[in-house]
Structure formats: C-alpha cells, structure tokens
Amino acid sequence: MSLDRAEALDDPTRVFIGAPVARVRGSVSWSFPMAPQDSKLPSIGGETIAFLHRFDAVAGDVELALTDRGRLRAASFLDGREPFWQERSVVPLDLSHRPVSPARLAVFHVGFCGSTLLARLLDRPGRVLVLKEPQCLADIAAQRTQIERGNAIAPLPVLLDHALAHLGGAGEPDITVVLKPTNWVNSLIPALCVPGRIDHAVFVSMDPRAYLGAVFRGGRERIGFCARLAAEIAPVLPWGNEALAEAAGGGGDALDRAACIVALLHLMQETIFDGAIKANGWSAKSRIDFAHLTQHPAGVLRRVRTQLGLPQPMDDEVSVATQLERHAKDPASPFRPDRRLDEDAEVERHHAGRFDRALEWLESRWPPVN
C-alpha cells in the first residue's frame, strides 16, 4: 500500500485540472513507453489473429498486433503493459475492411471494483473470450474531443463501429467476445451505448466510500489517474466541468481536494451508467456491486451471464474457487483478502475525516437539482 506516499503529496491533482490531459495509456503515440519488445514466443492458443491494438483516428493509422486467443485470454490487460503479441506493425486505417461479427457485449466499470476478476470468471476457452482493456478503445477516448471537432478521418460512430467490428473478429467464427474496457473509456459510453450498438452490458461499481478507500489505497499514482480521468469525463455531463472546478478549488489540503475529485468521479461514472441503462431499457440487474461480487461470486456470475445472454456452465463453483485463490491482475500471485482488509482499515483510519467531508460536499451540491 502507498499510504505514506499519499500523505506526502503536495498536490496530486494540480497539474491535471484546467490543463490539457496527457496520459500514458490514453495518449496516441507509437513509441508506447510501457510496451515491451516484440515477443518471438510461439502461439499458445490457436490461429494467428491480427488484433487491433492502437488507433490514431486523427493521423489515420492503426497498430495491428499479431497474436492468438491464448495470449489475448492470458493477458490481464491489453493496453501494452504486458506483451500479448508476436509482432506489431503500423498500417493505414482502412475503414472499408472489417470483420462481420462486431463485439456487442460489454462489462463497464468505475475502476478498482473487481471487474478484472469478473472478466476472468466470464472467460471460457472455446466459448467466451473476454478482452480486458483493449488499448484501441482508450485511444479513441483520448482523441474524443478532436474527433468531435471534426479533426479525425471519420465521425465518432464510424470509428467506434470499426473498432468493435475488429475486436469482435477475435472471436470468430464460434467464440463470443465480451469487452471489458478500461474505465478511461467511460467518456465514450453515451456513444458506445446508443441503442443498437451494444446489445447487452453490465456495469460494475461500488459504494462511494469504498471507492474513495480503493483509490487512496493506491497512493499518488492512483489518485493522479483519477484526477486525469475526472477531467476527461466531466465535459460529457452538462454540470461536470463546474463540479470539477469546485472540487479542485475547494478548501483544505491537497488530499482533501483529491477526495472531492474522486468522490465526484464516482458520481459522474454512475450518472453515465444510469444514462446508458435508461437509453437501452436494460434491467436494474445490469448493475453489479463489488461487495456482492466478493461475497457471492458464483451467484453474481450467474446473474451477469444471464444479463449478457451467455450460457451457464455447470462447474461455476469450481472455477470461481480457483480464480479467488489468485490475484485477478496477477494470476501468478496468491490473493490475500486478510491483507486487503488490513490495508483498507489503515486507509480509513488515516482518511476518515476527509472522506466524510468529501461525501458531504458531494451530497449537498451535485448533481444539481433542476
């Protein structure tokens, strides 16, 4: 846990509010700083796939990664943090060429809420392939403003349809693809979830106070990430920019302001989720709570499969028990729930007061009552 580092911040948010957002995973740059060297390992999961990895809608280029389903399935993240390819190449974006089976199922989330665990539970070799945080969607989200200003090679709906078609092609001909985007993509949900584009989706979230604790548990890096994400998402909502300016300019110390920004980020993501659910007439059961997932994983998994229209295997209890023994983001490591509880308790002990103040501010001010 990074509690001491969080306490030592002078201000984790000041460089992100009111300035152009520059985010490693969200920026479009072919010199991707976190990407390891091309891997020459043999295929571990069947036929070779030209996977849509990076997407520059302004320049009109994409990066294709030659890989296979085994690598796509094994990767905790498809954003370049770990190699999942054999080779990569940058090619001109050809909007006329795309597979015929787009990805139409999605797991959206607020971040730090068990979505990677849920993705691993949903994945079924030979039946269901869950793509965890594909970078191409994050790239489109990072260029959303430029695209909406007409500076890209095509309008946003065309670009999204192209990306969804290619991501769905990873499952052809008989494997259902489910997307689990990074929450950086939540700014695109109003466009992604226009009726007819995504058939079914679930939305994973958690209690606002638990969200504050999860973010602060991650220290400066996680707090800074949330400040940048808040700046990306705020313009999507009519009241978002005003609320963010108020949170960033509030009283108290830097961590008090950070707590307000994080609480606001949670509310903004929840508001976007509500809009997508209402627009598509989806059931309230499409809402998944982190606490329920950790307490009743098999039951929640069955509900999610029902919401997404996926088959219900008979060995859920065995697969769930196996997954819970490992860390979802690092399957090579065991998961220690007792240690996580201790970390959460320490965060609460240090930050209870500022969490109280942030949630009181949020409840009294936002969203505005018409």
Stockholm file with secondary structure:
# STOCKHOLM 1.0

chainA/1-370         MSLDRAEALDDPTRVFIGAPVARVRGSVSWSFPMAPQDSKLPSIGGETIAFLHRFDAVAGDVELALTDRGRLRAASFLDGREPFWQERSVVPLDLSHRPVSPARLAVFHVGFCGSTLLARLLDRPGRVLVLKEPQCLADIAAQRTQIERGNAIAPLPVLLDHALAHLGGAGEPDITVVLKPTNWVNSLIPALCVPGRIDHAVFVSMDPRAYLGAVFRGGRERIGFCARLAAEIAPVLPWGNEALAEAAGGGGDALDRAACIVALLHLMQETIFDGAIKANGWSAKSRIDFAHLTQHPAGVLRRVRTQLGLPQPMDDEVSVATQLERHAKDPASPFRPDRRLDEDAEVERHHAGRFDRALEWLESRWPPVN
#=GR chainA/1-370 SS CCHHHHHTCSCSSTTTTTSCCCCTTTSCCSSCTTCCCCCCCCCSSSSCEEEEEEEETTTTEEEEEEECHHHHHHCSCSSSSSCCCSEEEEEECCTTCCCSSCCCEEEEECSSSSHHHHHHHHCBTTTEEEEESCHHHHHHHHTHHHHHTTCSSSCHHHHHHHHHHHHHGGGTTTCEEEEECCGGGGGGHHHHTSTTTCSEEEEEECCHHHHHHHHHHTHHHHHHHHHHHHHHHGGGSTTHHHHHHHHHTCSSCHHHHHHHHHHHHHHHHHHHHHHHHHHHTCCGGGEEEHHHHHHSHHHHHHHHHHHHTCCCCSCHHHHHHHHHTEETTEEEEECCHHHHHHHHHHHHHHHHHHHHHHHHHHHHHSSCCC
#=GC SS_cons         CCHHHHHTCSCSSTTTTTSCCCCTTTSCCSSCTTCCCCCCCCCSSSSCEEEEEEEETTTTEEEEEEECHHHHHHCSCSSSSSCCCSEEEEEECCTTCCCSSCCCEEEEECSSSSHHHHHHHHCBTTTEEEEESCHHHHHHHHTHHHHHTTCSSSCHHHHHHHHHHHHHGGGTTTCEEEEECCGGGGGGHHHHTSTTTCSEEEEEECCHHHHHHHHHHTHHHHHHHHHHHHHHHGGGSTTHHHHHHHHHTCSSCHHHHHHHHHHHHHHHHHHHHHHHHHHHTCCGGGEEEHHHHHHSHHHHHHHHHHHHTCCCCSCHHHHHHHHHTEETTEEEEECCHHHHHHHHHHHHHHHHHHHHHHHHHHHHHSSCCC
//
